Amino acid sequence: MTTANAKSGFLDGQFLIAMPTMGDKRFERTVIYLCAHSEQGAMGIVINKLAPEISFRDLLSQLEIGEPITYEAEKEVEQIRVHRGGPVETGRGFVLHSCDFFLEDATLPISDEVCLTATLDVLRAIAEGHGPAEALLALGYAGWAPGQLETEIQSNGWLNSPADKQILFDAEMETKYDRALSKIGVAEGRLSSLSGHA
């Protein structure tokens, strides 16, 4: 799937990294995992911004899913932090996760390593101790109309790079931006000095 997308020019399954010149404060220093990209537009999840006002346990309680039922599930619930996935549909939850978990008619495979599920069933599975081995929970997403993302990339708003599963799922929020840049051999200081130059 990834090869076909690369050949077609679509970027699903890749990281979008905000340039230092990004004018939209909502996306300053963000790394976005692009879940879908086609002629119809694009959709992605910000992976390096937390929503500190709510915990995963709070969310389970609000959705009346219930408490974790095993010690292992309890540890998993404590580890998952809620992210700000983007400014669109901020009340809706999205879970990026490893491909060891799949729900028929609900899970979207994005790459060989990452899937997306946006139903309560994945949250319930995590609370019950049989969810995915790796998961990132986000409220909201980032969306682009047809041609909008391409225009923003051409205007030096974004860089793209191959996704890295460790950067995607680990808890080191403060370093995700710099690590994503380093994946393509770029340092932020160097980018700042080059911005606006052809």
Secondary structure, 3 states (H helix, E strand, C coil): CHHHHHHHCCCCCEEEEECCCCCCHHHCCCEEEEEEEECCEEEEEECCCECCCCCHHHHHHHCCCCCCCCHHHHHHHHHCCEEECCCEEEEEEEEEEECCCCCCCCEEECCCCEEEECCHHHHHHHHCCCCCCCEEEEEEEEEECCCHHHHHHHCCCEEEEECCHHHHHCCCHHHHHHHHHHHCCCCHHHHHHHCCCC
